[in-house]
Amino acid sequence: MYKAALIGDIARLVERDVVPGVADICDESDRSGMRIAIEVKRSASADVVVNNLLQHSALQVRLHH
């Protein structure tokens, strides 16, 4: 999945409240690699947000040889 598609997918999940607790999503990628920073609201648990993102998005991709 391409970076822009992943960011858009995460944004849609946040808008639909499938992944609550996200304050902001920032693309901090540069020449050294891809980096997406997700700011968590103070009232939310970062662990819960990460688990929801892993469950509902393509944030975690597994490659099989």
Secondary structure, DSSP 8 states (H G I E B T S, - for coil): --HHHHHHHHHHHHHTTSSTTEEEEEE--BTTB--EEEEE-TTS-HHHHHHHHHHHSSSS-----
